[in-house]
Amino acid sequence: MSVVIAIDGTSACGKGTLARLLAAHYGFAHLDSGALYRLVALGVLEAGGDPSQVEDAVRAARAIDPKRIHDPRLRSTAAGEAASVVAAIPEVRFAVLQFQRDFADDPPGGARGAVIDGRDIGTVIAPDATAKLFIDARPRVRALRRWLELKQQYESNPSAKLPNLEKIEANLLARDQRDRSRVTAPLRQAEDAILLDTSDLDIEAAFAKALALVNHKVETALAARHRG
């Protein structure tokens, strides 16, 4: 396996932003594993299927197109909620499991390492990752971050109704419950992962903290690979 930083955490905790920043810092490839499940969810919705139906979800998982990983529709509320539903289906998780492991073992573009963020990276996808972080924040803080993110999206569509903060927080807590209680690869902190609470940190402070937590392990592993 290459040098891998595994980042797990709750929804809207800032793990994706931190993963992108760490990947850029080290020159590593980045994979947002949550986007893979959003791709599955979007495939189900576009086909007029039901995300809770195994057949619909597996069909979409087998037709996943990583080239669509930056499709703005993946960030919609509907895609996010449907992603949590399809991600709880064991057959779907199995279908995307190998893609994630291949990314960790052989990062694209000749990158010397990978940063992967999701909910089961340090526990299932890359249990032997070089460094592991578990990111979290208080529910109201996470809800406000998601509200601000959605507000930017809704500005380009004035006719759409922006959900209120209470509804967003309730949706996040419901997703937490689904993610933590699913039978296959539930959301949990790996025993060797370091907890980083970003509730009271802006992005610059959170990145500095994350970098400080993983840097020794990453640099040691890179040096060992260079010597080898």
Solvent accessible surface area in square Angstrom, and as a share of the most:
residue,aa,sasa,rsa
1,M,120,0.53
2,S,14,0.09
3,V,3,0.02
4,V,0,0.00
5,I,0,0.00
6,A,0,0.00
7,I,0,0.00
8,D,5,0.02
9,G,0,0.00
10,T,2,0.01
11,S,5,0.03
12,A,18,0.14
13,C,0,0.00
14,G,27,0.26
15,K,18,0.08
16,G,17,0.17
17,T,47,0.27
18,L,1,0.00
19,A,0,0.00
20,R,126,0.46
21,L,66,0.33
22,L,0,0.00
23,A,5,0.04
24,A,82,0.63
25,H,95,0.43
26,Y,6,0.02
27,G,52,0.50
28,F,14,0.06
29,A,15,0.12
30,H,53,0.24
31,L,6,0.03
32,D,30,0.16
33,S,3,0.02
34,G,16,0.15
35,A,3,0.02
36,L,1,0.00
37,Y,14,0.05
38,R,17,0.06
39,L,12,0.06
40,V,0,0.00
41,A,0,0.00
42,L,15,0.07
43,G,24,0.23
44,V,3,0.01
45,L,68,0.34
46,E,89,0.40
47,A,87,0.68
48,G,70,0.67
49,G,27,0.26
50,D,59,0.30
51,P,22,0.14
52,S,64,0.42
53,Q,89,0.39
54,V,61,0.35
55,E,112,0.50
56,D,33,0.17
57,A,0,0.00
58,V,16,0.09
59,R,154,0.56
60,A,15,0.12
61,A,3,0.02
62,R,193,0.70
63,A,79,0.61
64,I,45,0.23
65,D,58,0.30
66,P,52,0.32
67,K,186,0.79
68,R,74,0.27
69,I,39,0.20
70,H,168,0.75
71,D,22,0.12
72,P,110,0.69
73,R,129,0.47
74,L,0,0.00
75,R,95,0.35
76,S,41,0.27
77,T,51,0.30
78,A,61,0.47
79,A,1,0.01
80,G,6,0.06
81,E,71,0.32
82,A,7,0.06
83,A,0,0.00
84,S,1,0.01
85,V,47,0.27
86,V,0,0.00
87,A,7,0.05
88,A,37,0.29
89,I,16,0.08
90,P,69,0.44
91,E,86,0.39
92,V,0,0.00
93,R,15,0.05
94,F,158,0.66
95,A,39,0.31
96,V,1,0.01
97,L,32,0.16
98,Q,105,0.46
99,F,75,0.31
100,Q,0,0.00
101,R,86,0.31
102,D,72,0.37
103,F,24,0.10
104,A,0,0.00
105,D,74,0.38
106,D,110,0.57
107,P,10,0.06
108,P,73,0.46
109,G,88,0.85
110,G,74,0.71
111,A,26,0.20
112,R,120,0.44
113,G,0,0.00
114,A,0,0.00
115,V,0,0.00
116,I,0,0.00
117,D,3,0.02
118,G,2,0.02
119,R,25,0.09
120,D,5,0.02
121,I,0,0.00
122,G,2,0.02
123,T,25,0.15
124,V,46,0.26
125,I,5,0.03
126,A,0,0.00
127,P,66,0.41
128,D,122,0.63
129,A,13,0.10
130,T,37,0.21
131,A,3,0.02
132,K,15,0.07
133,L,1,0.00
134,F,9,0.04
135,I,0,0.00
136,D,35,0.18
137,A,6,0.05
138,R,120,0.44
139,P,52,0.33
140,R,112,0.41
141,V,29,0.17
142,R,5,0.02
143,A,0,0.00
144,L,84,0.42
145,R,70,0.26
146,R,43,0.16
147,W,64,0.23
148,L,90,0.45
149,E,69,0.31
150,L,6,0.03
151,K,79,0.34
152,Q,135,0.60
153,Q,67,0.30
154,Y,51,0.19
155,E,112,0.50
156,S,101,0.65
157,N,75,0.39
158,P,122,0.77
159,S,106,0.68
160,A,37,0.29
161,K,182,0.77
162,L,47,0.24
163,P,24,0.15
164,N,88,0.45
165,L,42,0.21
166,E,103,0.46
167,K,117,0.50
168,I,7,0.03
169,E,31,0.14
170,A,58,0.45
171,N,50,0.26
172,L,7,0.03
173,L,81,0.40
174,A,47,0.36
175,R,23,0.08
176,D,15,0.08
177,Q,116,0.51
178,R,85,0.31
179,D,2,0.01
180,R,112,0.41
181,S,68,0.44
182,R,18,0.07
183,V,145,0.83
184,T,39,0.23
185,A,14,0.11
186,P,39,0.24
187,L,3,0.02
188,R,121,0.44
189,Q,71,0.32
190,A,7,0.06
191,E,177,0.80
192,D,83,0.43
193,A,12,0.09
194,I,67,0.34
195,L,98,0.49
196,L,6,0.03
197,D,74,0.38
198,T,4,0.02
199,S,13,0.08
200,D,114,0.59
201,L,58,0.29
202,D,90,0.47
203,I,69,0.35
204,E,120,0.54
205,A,42,0.32
206,A,3,0.03
207,F,45,0.19
208,A,59,0.46
209,K,100,0.42
210,A,0,0.00
211,L,36,0.18
212,A,76,0.59
213,L,47,0.23
214,V,1,0.01
215,N,53,0.27
216,H,144,0.64
217,K,95,0.40
218,V,0,0.00
219,E,77,0.34
220,T,71,0.41
221,A,24,0.18
222,L,18,0.09
223,A,43,0.33
224,A,47,0.36
225,R,128,0.47
226,H,166,0.74
227,R,183,0.67
228,G,98,0.94
